[in-house]
Amino acid sequence: MPACPACGTHIDSLDCYILDTSETYVLYVDGYGRVVKQYDDSLEGISIRFYRCPECKNPLFTEYEDAVNFLKEL
């Protein structure tokens, strides 16, 4: 059974989280010192997947293959 590289706990599973973007924007300060939120729809609809340790909740992998290979370690 592999050990989490972050906390050292022996684990036999990983938690998978999928985050979907519904709104994206660029946040910046303009020349007058005002904070501006400029919406950017070019990134909407992107999904981000990550696998994390069920004990310490630290994200360990973003690729399915890496998560599977980790779980197959002896």
N, C-alpha and C positions, 0 to 999 in steps of 0.2 A: 504494500500500500504506500503510495507516495506521500511525502510530507510537503506541506505548504511552504514555499520558499520565504514567505513573509513572517509567519508565526511559528513554523515548525510542527504544527499539529498534523498528525497522520489523518488523511482524508480519503474517502472513497467516492466522493461526488463533488461537483462544482455547481454553483448557482449560475444560471444564465439570465442575463438581463438584456432586453432589446429596447432601445430608446429611439423613438421616432420624432423627427423635427416637425413642428407645426408652424413655427415662426422663427425666422432668423433675421438678425440685424447687425449692423456695425455701429458700435458706440464710440464716439470721439468727442473731443473738445474743439470747438471752432476757434477762429481767430479772435473772437470777442470774449472767449472764456466760457461760452455756453456749452452745456452738454447736449449733444445731438444724437438722436437715435434714427439711423437711416435703414429702413427695411430693405432686405436683400432676399428676394424670392428665388434666387438661383440655387439655394441650398435646401429649400423646403422639400419634404418628402424623403430625406435621407434617413436611413436606419443605421444605428450604431449598436453593435452586439458586443457584449463582453462577458467573460466567465470569471467568477470570483470565488474565493474561499468561503465555505459556509460557516466557518468559525470566526475568522477575523474580518471578513467582508472585504478584504483587499482584492482589487482587480488583478487577475493573473494573466489572462489571455484575451485576445480579440478574435483569434482564428479558431474555428471549430477543430481543425486538424491538430493544432497545438494542444487544445484542451483534451482531446481524445488520447493523443500520445502521452500526455502527462498522466492521465488516469490509468494507462496501461503499464506504467512503470512498476517495477517490483520493489 
